[in-house]
């Protein structure tokens, strides 16, 4: 069987494999794709989907964090182990260097493959960070220098900037050529940007309409709900992401592979505001079976093996 012609990576921040305990775990309240539990039980996956629980700690002391583990996913390298620590928030210089030299987007583009990021951003944010972008004017502003110095790019935006892939703007989201981080566009509309209201299912159709050989979508609201210990917010964002992910899987083209992964645990244990050391579930949908999935870094390495 030939390898996949496309790989879609749906990244959701802060969702681990925890206990089936309704009092602390919103994933135990409903049958989400990510309702997978530490005792090995979990929701049955559609279309022959496969589950692999992987490590997030890399045997590095401390709790896993977003910047270092996202760098691991988006490079295929054990970033926390390489730099000797976990890094929260935004990539530090050593992580930036890893992303600039080894991001999966830059490696794929060097192979003649096409890669794209489905998320859309305000023009002013991208310009303040000097990130390559598509044409647009929505959200344009000039950031004062004192604030610009504090602004840092995310691991995901650096992944594509390293390959000189133009990032999508809110103009793209408004025109159906990109997705807002919340999928329905509510955050952008609250800021008076004319992004239409969309269902998660409509967002999934847009996703496949813009997809290339490798396509990433990033969703981080579950991590925010976990830090806030907010059950209702967690359930709301998990419902939205689940509807989107199920439709992405249903619409999957022939020879496309869909992967769902998180960077670390959080929302699966609302008894704490902190990240957890729980493993995370990698969910795979398509004709291929992933191999060698031990840590979150192996997800990026698998993408590179599938798209030689």
N, C-alpha and C positions, 0 to 999 in steps of 0.2 A: 504494500500500500504506500503511495507517495506521501511525503510529509505534508503537514497543513500548509495551505497557501496563505492563510491569514491567521493571526493570533490577536484576540481581543483580551485585554487585561483590565478587569474591573477591580480597582483598588478601593477598599473601604477602611478608613482609619479607625483603629481602636476596638476591634472585635475579636475576642479570643474564645477558646473552648473552655467553658466553665462548668460548674455544677448545674444539674437540672433542679434549680431552686427558685421558685417564683418570687420569693421574698427579696432576692437580690439580683436575679438574672432576667432581664426583659425578654431574652431569647426563649425562655421557658413559658412565656405567656401565649405565644402564637407559633404557627408552623411556618417559620421563615426558612429560606434555604440555609441560612447560617445558624439555625437552631440545631447545632451539633454539640454534644456534651462529652465531658471528660470520661464518663463511664463507657464510652463507645457507642451510645445510642444517639439517635438524631433523626431529623426529618428525612424521609426518602427523597432522593434527588431525581428530577425528571430526566428523560432522554439518556438514561444510562450514566448519569453523572457519577463522578468518583470523588471521594474525600480522602485527603491526606493531612494528618495533623503534624505540623512542623514546629521546630524550636525557634524561639525569638531571642534567646539570651546569648547565644554564641559562647557560652561558658565565661562570659565577662561579668565581673561583679556588678551588682546594682540592677535596677529595673530597666528593661528595654525602653528605648525612646524613639521618637519619630524620625529625627534627622538621620541618625545612624542606620536605623533599620530600613528606612525608605531608600537610603543610598544603597544598602545591600540588595534590596529588591531590584532597583533600577540599574544596577551594574552587574549583578550576578556574583558579587564578591562579598566576603564576610567582613563588611566594613567595621563593625564594632571591634572585632578581633584584630583587624589590621591597625586600627588607631589606638587600641587598648582601652577604650571606654565607650559608654553610651552617651549620645549627645541629643538633647531635647530640642524641639523647635526647628530651627533652620540650620542648614549645614555650615559648619565651621570650615576654615581654610583647608584642613586635610581632607574633609569630605567633599568640598568643592573640587579639589584637585582630582579625587577619584572619579567624580561625575564628569569632569571635563575630559578625562583621558579614557574612561572605560564605560560610559553609559551605554545601555543596550541600544538606545536610539542612534548614537554615533557609530556604534559597531555595525548596526544594520544598514545605515545609510552608506557606510564605507563598502558594504557588500553589494551595493546597488539596489537595496530594498528601500521601500517607502515607509516612513513612520509618521504618525500624527497624534496629537493630544486633543481630545474632544472638548476639554474644558475651555471656557471663554472668560476673559478678564477685561476690566476697564482699561481703556487705552492709557490713561494717566499712570496707572500702576505699572504697566509693562514698560512705558517710556522712562519712568523714574528709575527702573532697574536696568535700563538699556538692554532689554531683552528683544530678540527679533520678533516681529509681529506681522500679522496680516493687515491690510488697509482697514481703517476705521476711525471714528471720531467720538464714539459714545464713551463717556466717562473721561474725556480728555481734561487735564488740568496740569498746572505747573506746581510741583511739590517744592515747598521751601527747603533750602539746602540743609537746615538743621534737622528736618525730619527725614530727608532723603538719605542722610548718612546712617540713619538707624534702620532703614528698610533693607530687608534681606530676601533673596529669592528662595523659593522652596526647592526641595529635591526634585520634584516633578518638573518644574519649569526649567531647572538647570539641565535635566536629562535631555530635553529637546533643544534647548539653547546650545548645548555642546555640539549638536549636529546641525546647527543653523536651520532648524525647522521653525518656520514662522508660527507663533502662537496665535490662537484665535482671540478675537475681541468680542465685546458685547454686541457689536454690529453683526457679527456672525451668529450669535445666539438669537438675536432678534429676527434674522433672516432664515433661521432653520439650518444654519451651517455650523452650529456649535451648541454646547450645553452649558448651562449654569451649574455651579457646584451642588445646588439643592435640587436640580432637575426640573422643578416646576416654575422656576423663575421668580419666586415670591420675594427673595432678598433683593434682586435687581429692581423689581417693581416698587418695593418699599423705598428705594432710593430714587424713584421717579424715572428710571430708565424704561423705555418702551419695549420691554421683553414680554412677549405674550405668555399667558398662562398655558402650561402644558401638562398633560398627564404623563406619568412615568412611561406608559406604553408609547405615547408619541415621541418621547425622548429616545426610547430604544430604536424607533424607526429612523430618527435623525442620526443616531449613533452609527448604524450600519450604512446610512447614506454617505457619511463622510469617511468611513473606515478605509484604511490602507493595509499594507502587509502587516504592520503592527499598529495597534490603536490602544491608547490608554484613556480611561476615565477615572477621575479621582473624586471620592466622596468622603468628607471629613466630619460630618455633623454627628455621627455616632460617638466619636471620640469626645466632642464637646459635651454631649449629653452625659457621657460617663464621668467626665470631670465635674460636671454640675450635679451629679447623682440625681438626675431628673428622669424618673421612669416614664412620664408621659412624653417628654421630648424624645427619649430613646425609642419608644414604641412608634412614634410618628415618623421619625427618620428611617427606622428599620423597615417600616411598611413601604415607604416610598422607594427605598433602594431595592427591596425585595421585588416589588412589582416591576421595576425597571430591569433588574437582572433576569427575572423569569421571561420577560418579553425579549430581551437580548438573546437568551438561549433559544426561545421559540423561533425567532427569526434568523437564527444562525445559518449562514449560507453553507453549501456543500464545501467540504475541505477546510472549513474554518474551525478554530479551537477557541473556546472561551475559558479563561481562568479567572477565578475570584480569589482574592487574597487580602489579608490585613497585615499590618506591620507589627502589632503587639496587642495584647489584651487590655481591656478597660471596661467597656460598657457591660460585659458579662458579669461584672461584680460591682453592683452599685453600693456595696457596703463601704467602699473606699473611693476617694477622689483620684487615687494614683493608678498608674498603669499596673498591670499584673504581669507575672512571669509565666502565665499560662501559654500553652501552645496555641497556634492559630490554625484554622482549617483552610487548606487550599482545596477549592472545588474546581473540578475540571470537567468540561463538557465538549464532546467531539469524538472523533474516531481514534484518536491517539491516547495512549496511557502515559502520563508523565513518569519519569524514572529519576531516581536519586534525590527525591525530595526529603531532605533532612532539616534544613533551616529555611528561613524566608529568602535568603540569597539564592537558593536553588531554583526559585521561581524565575528569576531573571536569566539564570543559566539555561533553564529549560526553553525559554523563549528563543534564545540564541541557537540552541540545538535544532529547534523546529524550523527555523528560518535561516538555513545556511547561505 
